Amino acid sequence: MSALEMSVDEFERLRKFVSSETGIVLDPAARPALGRKLRRRFSGARVGSFDSYLDLLFSPGSRELHHALSIVTTNETYFFREWYQLSVFRETILPRIAEENARSRRIAVWSAGCSSGEEAYSVAIMMKRHPLLEGWDVRVIGTDISRDMVRHARSAEYSESSFRTMRPEYEDCFEPLPRGRKVRTEFREACRFATMNLLDEDSISLIGAVDIVLCRNVLIYFSDEAKTKVLSGLYDRLRDGGYLLLGHSESLSRLEHSFAHGDLSKEMIYRRFSEELR
């Protein structure tokens, strides 16, 4: 096999490393595609083979790690994705929190695994435009393991492919660009983005208490052991009565966790309740 192709053994080295560092499980069927994508890094990393590239990647303090993680992680997203769930967020969850937080007039949401930021900006727009939250302190925290994705999110600039399911009522929340659109200032100011590994307990502790966590279409890439650890971290960040929204193909049914299933719909929505509230 050519040094420019990733062998089964080299893929196995990469798979074990990524799993230990991030909890993400790489599909063996993805080996050829990942090999092609990682090979593009050879020039920048100054290596000529996968064996050398992996040695560099695994070296302590390697700067190549963030480039590789951007390649091996899935970053498919767009504005107002899975609207059937976000409509529950808008029509049911936000009114409940508006009532519960009426005194503080504050609401905090964590988009965990935010990719390039479309989800974080979507929920910020929905909250800033919600009549029950007018004048409130609205805060959205977006985190992702990929520095490249976080950099993209901070730019708030998107091509038209990110607007494939655009909601007509929110069209004016963006300003036109020569090639795409940019999120308007009032919604950008509600969002903060940071690079974060969901297995890193120390980093997660910096999030603070939030009312809602969106971790949609993220856990499907994790091992069961990593899922359990991530869920524990998400649970700790939610206030009592807070909400966890998962993706449509995700479920906690086989996992050890402390969440209660929500009473809102058939969507994968869970809640945190202390013993006193159960």
C-alpha positions, 0 to 999 in steps of 0.5 A: 500500500502507498504511504499516501494511503491510510492502512487499516492498522493506521486507521485503527491507531487513529480511531483509538486515539480519537476515541480516547481524546474525544469519545467519538467513535470513527466508522471503519467505512469512513477510512478512505474518505478520512484518508483523503481529507487528512492527506491534504494536511501533509504539506502543512504538517511537513510529513510525507506519509500517514505513519509520520503524520500519526506520529506527529498527531500523537506527540505531546502538545501537538498543534496538529490535533485541532486540524485533525479533529476538524477533519474527523468530526461531522459538521453538517448543520444549518439555520433552524434545523429540525424545526419540528423540535424548535417549534416546541422550544418556541411555543412551549419551553420558552413560555414556561421559562418566561414564567419561571424566570420572571423575577430575574428576566434572564435566560441562558442556553448552551449549544453543546457541539455547536459546529459552525454556529447556526444552531446557537444563532437560531435559538438566540434569534428565536428568544430575542424575537419572542414576545414574552422575553422582550427586554430580557438578558438573553445569553447563548453559549456555543461550544465545539471541539473544532477550533475551525468551527468556532472561528467560523461561528464567531464570524457569523457569516454564512453561505446560502447553503446554511439557509436551506430551511430558512424561516420566513419570519426571521429573514430580516435577522440577517444582512446580505453579503456578496456571497451569503448573509451575516447575522445581525449585530443584536443577535451576534451580541447574545452569543459567545463561542468557545472551543470545548471538549465535552469530556473535559470536566474542568472546561465544562464547569466554566459554563455556569448554570443554564436553563436549556442545553441543546446537544442535538445529533452529537451523542450519536458519534460517541461511545456509550461510556463517553455518552454517559460521561457527557450526560453527567456534565450536561446534567450538572450545568442545568438548573433544576427544571432545566431542559435537554434537547437531543436530536431526532435519532438520539435516545437515552433509553440504554444509558445510565443518566439522571434525566427525566423524560419531558412531558412536551411531545414525542421529541427527545426532550429531557429535564433535570429534576432534583430529588425535591422536585421529582 
